[in-house]
Amino acid sequence: MKQKSPGRKSNLYIRFSSVAIQMAAVISVFTWLGVYLDDYFRSETPWLTIVLSLFGVIGSLALVIREVLKLDQNDDSKNH
């Protein structure tokens, strides 16, 4: 059985920490944009904030899924 090096484990922590920071940034930017547009159009209900923040959440989840699939693909290629 192949042992994983400690450097690889810390590399994964750094990689997924950066993904978490990207998630927070994407959600924050889209939510801010929704608040700004709701204020600009003077809407009584914050529909743009809701829609854009959900879009940010879905987009950031797609980012995480893509990163995990890429990691899994790299592991499969190294095991063969």
Beta strands, then each sheet from edge to edge (+ up, - down):
end
